[in-house]
Amino acid sequence: MSESENTGDNGQAQDADRAQVQFRIERVFLKDSSFESPNSPEVFIKQWRPEIKVDINTRATGLGEDLQEVILSATVTATLEENMVAFIVEIQQGGIFLIQGAEPNQLSQIIGIACPNTLFPYLREAMDNLVVKGGFPPLQLAQVNFEALYVKALQEHEKASEAEQKDDSDVTTH
């Protein structure tokens, strides 16, 4: 094999390495947590059949070159009969992620799917710990399909954009 052929192969390998997306967890941290039981101790003498409401959100902030802070937030409210709130627990689980070589669409998917999937087990554990320390039975949140939530959010965003464009065209034609 000649040197020029060998160099060509290395160049192709280097191009493939550059095209590959790098994803690495730099740090996972608890950004904020809150627990309240506004109707204790009365809730402890009631029959424990709560209605559980879960609200989950994510947000991301660029931290400079190739670093993203992603915050996965969850609020769980447990309510007993007669609208008696047993507890409200809020967790903001954060992570700093290194994401290199991603196209804008790939970056959006990584931030919307891979990062929350990484953070969710930490959030679930922190939430369960607070609930148990508050004197309540363990709370095991069901797994969340962040890919489905991401696709749904994209579809809603596209519909809103289409409606906005339609409204703009209606205004200009009148």
Backbone as CSV, one residue per row, in Angstrom:
resi,resn,N_x,N_y,N_z,CA_x,CA_y,CA_z,C_x,C_y,C_z
1,MET,0.839,-1.184,0.000,0.000,0.000,0.000,0.880,1.241,0.000
2,SER,0.516,2.198,-0.785,1.310,3.426,-0.825,0.882,4.360,0.290
3,GLU,1.750,5.346,0.573,1.446,6.296,1.639,0.204,7.123,1.332
4,SER,0.012,7.491,0.068,-1.137,8.330,-0.274,-2.451,7.585,-0.050
5,GLU,-2.459,6.277,-0.336,-3.678,5.519,-0.082,-3.966,5.439,1.412
6,ASN,-2.927,5.230,2.200,-3.086,5.138,3.638,-3.577,6.460,4.214
7,THR,-3.032,7.571,3.741,-3.447,8.889,4.212,-4.911,9.134,3.874
8,GLY,-5.325,8.703,2.678,-6.723,8.872,2.286,-7.647,8.136,3.231
9,ASP,-7.299,6.930,3.630,-8.125,6.172,4.561,-8.228,6.880,5.904
10,ASN,-7.095,7.397,6.385,-7.129,8.112,7.667,-7.987,9.363,7.577
11,GLY,-7.948,10.053,6.459,-8.763,11.246,6.279,-10.244,10.911,6.343
12,GLN,-10.625,9.785,5.720,-12.018,9.364,5.766,-12.430,9.002,7.188
13,ALA,-11.542,8.336,7.917,-11.840,7.972,9.302,-11.996,9.216,10.160
14,GLN,-11.132,10.219,9.909,-11.231,11.457,10.665,-12.532,12.179,10.344
15,ASP,-12.960,12.190,9.075,-14.232,12.812,8.703,-15.399,12.106,9.391
16,ALA,-15.343,10.783,9.452,-16.408,10.020,10.104,-16.461,10.357,11.591
17,ASP,-15.272,10.505,12.212,-15.231,10.876,13.632,-15.838,12.251,13.854
18,ARG,-15.561,13.194,12.968,-16.102,14.546,13.103,-17.612,14.556,12.928
19,ALA,-18.123,13.691,12.052,-19.556,13.653,11.777,-20.331,12.974,12.906
20,GLN,-19.634,12.234,13.763,-20.295,11.505,14.842,-20.684,12.471,15.967
21,VAL,-21.893,12.294,16.479,-22.389,13.123,17.565,-21.813,12.609,18.887
22,GLN,-21.308,13.520,19.687,-20.787,13.194,21.013,-21.812,13.648,22.052
23,PHE,-22.139,12.765,22.980,-23.091,13.074,24.052,-22.502,12.555,25.349
24,ARG,-22.303,13.451,26.298,-21.692,13.048,27.556,-22.326,13.818,28.712
25,ILE,-22.560,13.124,29.803,-23.071,13.752,31.024,-21.874,14.365,31.742
26,GLU,-21.926,15.664,31.966,-20.863,16.335,32.703,-21.188,16.377,34.203
27,ARG,-22.457,16.613,34.533,-22.858,16.699,35.944,-24.369,16.538,36.041
28,VAL,-24.813,15.858,37.095,-26.232,15.750,37.441,-26.374,16.368,38.827
29,PHE,-27.377,17.228,38.980,-27.527,17.917,40.264,-28.990,18.220,40.552
30,LEU,-29.282,18.384,41.831,-30.610,18.789,42.278,-30.617,20.308,42.310
31,LYS,-31.411,20.919,41.432,-31.446,22.384,41.351,-32.387,22.969,42.402
32,ASP,-33.537,22.323,42.619,-34.509,22.839,43.583,-35.420,21.699,44.012
33,SER,-35.858,21.752,45.264,-36.841,20.779,45.734,-37.723,21.446,46.777
34,SER,-38.965,21.010,46.807,-39.930,21.581,47.738,-40.942,20.502,48.100
35,PHE,-41.265,20.449,49.386,-42.283,19.524,49.853,-43.168,20.270,50.844
36,GLU,-44.464,20.133,50.666,-45.368,20.690,51.663,-46.555,19.754,51.852
37,SER,-46.998,19.713,53.083,-48.178,18.945,53.448,-49.102,19.895,54.210
38,PRO,-49.878,20.685,53.459,-50.642,21.765,54.079,-51.740,21.308,55.038
39,ASN,-52.178,20.060,54.924,-53.265,19.587,55.787,-52.830,18.502,56.764
40,SER,-51.542,18.499,57.090,-51.113,17.542,58.110,-51.346,18.175,59.479
41,PRO,-51.656,17.445,60.471,-51.674,15.990,60.554,-53.009,15.357,60.168
42,GLU,-54.014,16.165,59.797,-55.339,15.613,59.494,-55.302,14.557,58.385
43,VAL,-54.426,14.733,57.391,-54.384,13.779,56.273,-53.959,12.387,56.725
44,PHE,-53.238,12.307,57.849,-52.744,11.008,58.300,-53.829,10.163,58.961
45,ILE,-54.957,10.763,59.300,-56.039,9.972,59.899,-57.135,9.645,58.878
46,LYS,-56.966,10.131,57.648,-57.907,9.817,56.561,-57.473,8.519,55.881
47,GLN,-58.424,7.901,55.175,-58.086,6.722,54.390,-57.217,7.165,53.219
48,TRP,-56.134,6.425,52.975,-55.164,6.813,51.964,-55.558,6.264,50.588
49,ARG,-56.335,7.047,49.868,-56.714,6.760,48.479,-56.573,8.066,47.704
50,PRO,-55.361,8.478,47.479,-55.152,9.798,46.872,-55.394,9.800,45.371
51,GLU,-55.755,10.964,44.888,-55.738,11.230,43.456,-54.405,11.928,43.219
52,ILE,-53.614,11.378,42.324,-52.268,11.896,42.067,-52.263,12.637,40.732
53,LYS,-51.812,13.881,40.758,-51.663,14.685,39.540,-50.178,14.948,39.343
54,VAL,-49.685,14.667,38.133,-48.269,14.843,37.821,-48.131,15.821,36.660
55,ASP,-47.255,16.794,36.824,-46.956,17.767,35.773,-45.442,17.746,35.551
56,ILE,-45.020,17.467,34.320,-43.588,17.361,34.002,-43.249,18.320,32.874
57,ASN,-42.131,19.032,33.028,-41.650,19.975,32.009,-40.136,19.901,31.914
58,THR,-39.623,20.337,30.768,-38.178,20.466,30.601,-37.863,21.845,30.043
59,ARG,-36.661,22.289,30.330,-36.156,23.508,29.715,-34.648,23.359,29.572
60,ALA,-34.102,24.057,28.612,-32.666,23.957,28.356,-32.081,25.345,28.169
61,THR,-30.827,25.472,28.589,-30.096,26.719,28.451,-28.692,26.389,27.967
62,GLY,-28.246,27.089,26.922,-26.876,26.912,26.454,-25.904,27.513,27.451
63,LEU,-24.814,26.794,27.704,-23.801,27.257,28.662,-22.477,27.544,27.964
64,GLY,-22.532,27.873,26.713,-21.292,28.082,25.977,-21.124,26.971,24.971
65,GLU,-19.936,26.883,24.470,-19.656,25.949,23.383,-19.929,24.494,23.779
66,ASP,-20.902,23.904,23.140,-21.230,22.476,23.251,-21.794,22.044,24.607
67,LEU,-22.035,22.951,25.544,-22.592,22.577,26.841,-24.028,23.062,26.944
68,GLN,-24.887,22.204,27.473,-26.296,22.535,27.680,-26.683,22.181,29.110
69,GLU,-27.378,23.107,29.768,-27.999,22.783,31.042,-29.437,22.396,30.723
70,VAL,-29.845,21.231,31.169,-31.220,20.777,30.977,-31.826,20.573,32.361
71,ILE,-33.006,21.156,32.568,-33.711,21.027,33.834,-35.000,20.253,33.576
72,LEU,-35.152,19.168,34.279,-36.381,18.373,34.250,-37.133,18.700,35.533
73,SER,-38.325,19.281,35.388,-39.136,19.692,36.535,-40.367,18.814,36.635
74,ALA,-40.719,18.466,37.857,-41.947,17.710,38.083,-42.625,18.225,39.343
75,THR,-43.938,18.331,39.252,-44.764,18.682,40.404,-45.799,17.581,40.563
76,VAL,-45.863,17.025,41.760,-46.855,15.987,42.060,-47.728,16.501,43.191
77,THR,-49.038,16.431,42.960,-50.008,16.832,43.974,-50.873,15.622,44.301
78,ALA,-50.929,15.281,45.586,-51.779,14.177,46.057,-52.962,14.787,46.803
79,THR,-54.153,14.454,46.340,-55.368,15.007,46.930,-56.259,13.869,47.413
80,LEU,-56.812,14.040,48.609,-57.764,13.073,49.156,-59.170,13.584,48.901
81,GLU,-60.165,12.802,49.363,-61.556,13.225,49.158,-61.769,14.623,49.732
82,GLU,-62.797,15.266,49.261,-63.154,16.625,49.676,-62.060,17.635,49.329
83,ASN,-61.284,17.336,48.288,-60.215,18.226,47.821,-59.198,18.592,48.892
84,MET,-58.948,17.670,49.795,-57.933,17.888,50.825,-56.566,17.533,50.244
85,VAL,-55.684,18.524,50.140,-54.346,18.283,49.602,-53.513,17.576,50.660
86,ALA,-53.039,16.387,50.316,-52.186,15.634,51.229,-50.761,16.165,51.150
87,PHE,-50.237,16.270,49.931,-48.905,16.844,49.764,-48.736,17.388,48.357
88,ILE,-47.785,18.307,48.258,-47.319,18.826,46.980,-45.801,18.732,47.032
89,VAL,-45.242,18.075,46.046,-43.785,17.963,45.976,-43.330,18.449,44.603
90,GLU,-42.305,19.281,44.609,-41.748,19.819,43.368,-40.249,19.551,43.354
91,ILE,-39.782,19.062,42.230,-38.354,18.770,42.058,-37.900,19.381,40.738
92,GLN,-36.735,20.005,40.756,-36.058,20.429,39.533,-34.724,19.697,39.512
93,GLN,-34.641,18.693,38.660,-33.421,17.899,38.530,-32.651,18.437,37.341
94,GLY,-31.413,18.808,37.575,-30.621,19.419,36.512,-29.500,18.533,36.038
95,GLY,-29.054,18.841,34.842,-27.894,18.160,34.291,-27.156,19.082,33.351
96,ILE,-25.849,18.918,33.304,-25.029,19.612,32.312,-24.528,18.542,31.367
97,PHE,-24.781,18.758,30.084,-24.464,17.770,29.059,-23.548,18.373,28.005
98,LEU,-22.558,17.610,27.607,-21.712,17.989,26.482,-22.320,17.349,25.245
99,ILE,-22.659,18.174,24.262,-23.247,17.673,23.019,-22.465,18.307,21.874
100,GLN,-21.697,17.488,21.156,-20.864,17.983,20.064,-21.258,17.312,18.757
101,GLY,-21.145,18.060,17.679,-21.341,17.504,16.345,-22.776,17.255,15.951
102,ALA,-23.713,17.841,16.662,-25.130,17.610,16.369,-25.665,18.726,15.482
103,GLU,-26.429,18.338,14.488,-27.161,19.304,13.673,-28.267,19.898,14.553
104,PRO,-28.837,21.058,14.191,-29.872,21.669,15.042,-31.037,20.731,15.377
105,ASN,-31.513,19.956,14.394,-32.616,19.014,14.681,-32.176,17.914,15.640
106,GLN,-30.953,17.417,15.449,-30.428,16.388,16.346,-30.266,16.945,17.756
107,LEU,-29.748,18.167,17.847,-29.552,18.805,19.143,-30.883,18.936,19.872
108,SER,-31.910,19.357,19.151,-33.240,19.503,19.738,-33.755,18.156,20.263
109,GLN,-33.542,17.093,19.498,-33.979,15.759,19.922,-33.208,15.278,21.145
110,ILE,-31.908,15.509,21.155,-31.088,15.077,22.290,-31.539,15.803,23.558
111,ILE,-31.750,17.118,23.436,-32.176,17.914,24.595,-33.584,17.520,25.036
112,GLY,-34.462,17.214,24.083,-35.852,16.902,24.406,-36.124,15.460,24.782
113,ILE,-35.210,14.547,24.415,-35.465,13.125,24.669,-34.361,12.496,25.529
114,ALA,-33.125,12.519,25.055,-32.034,11.822,25.749,-31.727,12.441,27.115
115,CYS,-31.690,13.761,27.179,-31.369,14.413,28.462,-32.443,14.143,29.519
116,PRO,-33.738,14.348,29.217,-34.761,14.022,30.226,-34.760,12.537,30.621
117,ASN,-34.506,11.650,29.657,-34.430,10.220,29.984,-33.296,9.949,30.967
118,THR,-32.203,10.684,30.827,-31.067,10.532,31.733,-31.408,11.060,33.122
119,LEU,-32.106,12.197,33.183,-32.392,12.857,34.455,-33.550,12.227,35.231
120,PHE,-34.474,11.571,34.531,-35.694,11.093,35.170,-35.466,10.156,36.369
121,PRO,-34.570,9.176,36.282,-34.371,8.315,37.462,-33.913,9.089,38.702
122,TYR,-33.097,10.111,38.515,-32.647,10.935,39.640,-33.820,11.721,40.228
123,LEU,-34.642,12.286,39.351,-35.821,13.035,39.787,-36.776,12.120,40.547
124,ARG,-37.005,10.944,40.012,-37.935,9.998,40.639,-37.450,9.599,42.031
125,GLU,-36.153,9.363,42.177,-35.604,8.998,43.482,-35.717,10.156,44.474
126,ALA,-35.393,11.370,44.041,-35.480,12.541,44.927,-36.923,12.770,45.372
127,MET,-37.855,12.589,44.445,-39.266,12.787,44.776,-39.731,11.749,45.792
128,ASP,-39.402,10.508,45.556,-39.791,9.435,46.471,-39.211,9.685,47.864
129,ASN,-37.951,10.102,47.941,-37.318,10.369,49.239,-38.060,11.452,50.005
130,LEU,-38.435,12.533,49.332,-39.157,13.615,50.008,-40.529,13.160,50.502
131,VAL,-41.241,12.415,49.667,-42.576,11.941,50.044,-42.497,11.028,51.265
132,VAL,-41.549,10.101,51.274,-41.393,9.174,52.403,-40.981,9.936,53.667
133,LYS,-40.060,10.897,53.523,-39.654,11.696,54.688,-40.809,12.546,55.210
134,GLY,-41.774,12.840,54.332,-42.964,13.582,54.753,-43.979,12.721,55.469
135,GLY,-43.704,11.413,55.604,-44.594,10.523,56.341,-45.606,9.785,55.487
136,PHE,-45.449,9.832,54.165,-46.408,9.212,53.252,-45.826,7.929,52.663
137,PRO,-46.685,7.063,52.117,-46.196,5.848,51.458,-45.299,6.202,50.266
138,PRO,-44.403,5.291,49.892,-43.509,5.554,48.755,-44.290,5.924,47.497
139,LEU,-43.686,6.793,46.708,-44.284,7.240,45.454,-43.354,6.839,44.321
140,GLN,-43.782,5.905,43.514,-42.989,5.484,42.367,-43.649,6.017,41.098
141,LEU,-43.084,7.075,40.549,-43.622,7.619,39.302,-43.431,6.613,38.181
142,ALA,-44.435,6.483,37.347,-44.335,5.606,36.182,-43.326,6.191,35.202
143,GLN,-42.716,5.320,34.417,-41.767,5.772,33.401,-42.474,6.720,32.437
144,VAL,-41.758,7.722,31.964,-42.310,8.715,31.041,-41.702,8.495,29.666
145,ASN,-42.536,8.532,28.629,-42.061,8.404,27.256,-41.733,9.808,26.731
146,PHE,-40.490,10.232,26.933,-40.098,11.580,26.532,-40.074,11.742,25.012
147,GLU,-39.880,10.654,24.289,-39.917,10.738,22.821,-41.323,11.106,22.355
148,ALA,-42.340,10.460,22.919,-43.726,10.771,22.548,-44.072,12.207,22.924
149,LEU,-43.630,12.664,24.107,-43.884,14.042,24.521,-43.193,15.033,23.587
150,TYR,-41.980,14.698,23.154,-41.229,15.556,22.238,-41.964,15.673,20.897
151,VAL,-42.409,14.538,20.369,-43.124,14.534,19.080,-44.421,15.333,19.203
152,LYS,-45.140,15.144,20.298,-46.391,15.881,20.515,-46.129,17.387,20.586
153,ALA,-45.083,17.794,21.290,-44.739,19.218,21.394,-44.373,19.788,20.028
154,LEU,-43.643,19.016,19.220,-43.305,19.463,17.857,-44.562,19.654,17.019
155,GLN,-45.483,18.703,17.101,-46.720,18.796,16.336,-47.538,20.005,16.762
156,GLU,-47.627,20.248,18.064,-48.366,21.410,18.555,-47.713,22.708,18.099
157,HIS,-46.375,22.735,18.103,-45.645,23.918,17.657,-45.897,24.175,16.165
158,GLU,-45.887,23.097,15.367,-46.149,23.230,13.924,-47.564,23.730,13.672
159,LYS,-48.551,23.198,14.399,-49.939,23.650,14.236,-50.074,25.118,14.608
160,ALA,-49.419,25.517,15.698,-49.470,26.923,16.114,-48.822,27.822,15.064
161,SER,-47.724,27.376,14.484,-47.044,28.159,13.443,-47.918,28.285,12.201
162,GLU,-48.570,27.185,11.815,-49.460,27.215,10.654,-50.639,28.147,10.901
163,ALA,-51.213,28.091,12.086,-52.349,28.958,12.424,-51.909,30.419,12.417
164,GLU,-50.714,30.677,12.925,-50.186,32.041,12.952,-49.964,32.554,11.533
165,GLN,-49.422,31.704,10.659,-49.193,32.095,9.265,-50.531,32.359,8.565
166,LYS,-51.530,31.528,8.856,-52.850,31.710,8.255,-53.448,33.030,8.717
167,ASP,-53.323,33.330,10.022,-53.833,34.596,10.544,-53.140,35.783,9.888
168,ASP,-51.812,35.667,9.686,-51.057,36.743,9.029,-51.518,36.944,7.593
169,SER,-51.806,35.842,6.871,-52.234,35.979,5.476,-53.653,36.540,5.394
170,ASP,-54.506,36.214,6.378,-55.859,36.769,6.413,-55.813,38.289,6.625
171,VAL,-54.893,38.724,7.447,-54.773,40.155,7.743,-54.307,40.908,6.509
172,THR,-53.359,40.353,5.758,-52.842,41.061,4.595,-53.804,41.064,3.427
173,THR,-54.734,40.097,3.361,-55.676,40.070,2.245,-56.873,40.982,2.471
174,HIS,-57.127,41.415,3.666,-58.288,42.261,3.955,-57.979,43.707,3.828
